[in-house]
Amino acid sequence: MASPRRAALSSAPQPTTAGEFSFVGNLLCVDFVNTEVMRQDERVDRLPGIDDVLRWAGEADLVDAAGLRGLPAGWRTSREAARVLQDATALRAVLRGAVEALADGRPLPGDVVPALNHALVAGASTLRLERRGDAHATVRVALDPSPAALLAPIAESAAWLLEHGDRALMRRCENGACIRFFYDTTKNRRRRWCAMDGCGSRAKAAAYYRRRKASEA
């Protein structure tokens, strides 16, 4: 199931995708955390089953359609699939604790580094030299192409954040009813909302309504 991996960091806020999921966090690990959302004051898990995890991985460019079609018959109901789902849920919980701590300026929880190292192991790879016509190219090949390796690039993104990122740029959406986060890469570092076409638009509409009511009073 090897596939191109999304870059750890985008240079600008990513718009909501046209697909099933949204990618507004600017980091893969933050987008993974953002698969939990609030709807009508209730927390909703967008990845309740292994099929949901695989769809998210597809939209995140972690796996291609051919890789999904290549899964063995019955794999989705296998113990391995259940283990991948369990590991994904556990990693997301750890990452949420990490981004919450960063956004609040608190020390990282002690379980973050061990959890990331556990996920990174599944992404072990080797280099291979290939002939390309009259030229040669070195390519990286995953040692384990199974779905268990899907979590490795998410952990790589989090590792990048902790090693190279500016922790002060991890932000919560300012909508108090929203639980999404983002890594602020805007020029002025004043991004406030997870997405302007969602929380941002609602906040602007609410502010306009308050101003109008105040002018009428």
Number of C-alpha atoms within 10 A of each C-alpha: 21 19 17 11 15 15 12 18 18 14 10 13 20 16 15 17 12 9 10 11 16 19 24 24 28 24 25 24 26 26 23 27 25 24 21 20 16 15 10 7 9 9 12 13 14 16 18 13 15 18 13 15 20 20 20 22 18 16 17 20 14 24 21 18 12 10 16 15 10 9 13 9 9 8 11 15 10 11 10 14 18 15 13 19 21 14 17 21 19 13 23 24 15 21 24 22 16 24 25 21 16 20 17 14 12 11 10 15 13 10 12 18 17 11 17 21 14 15 23 19 15 20 23 15 13 10 11 10 10 11 9 8 6 5 7 10 10 10 11 13 15 17 14 15 17 16 21 20 22 25 25 21 21 29 26 20 20 24 19 15 20 15 10 9 14 13 17 13 17 24 23 24 19 17 16 8 14 18 19 25 25 28 29 25 18 12 9 7 11 11 21 16 23 30 21 16 11 12 19 18 13 13 15 12 12 12 12 12 12 12 12 11 10 9 8 7 6
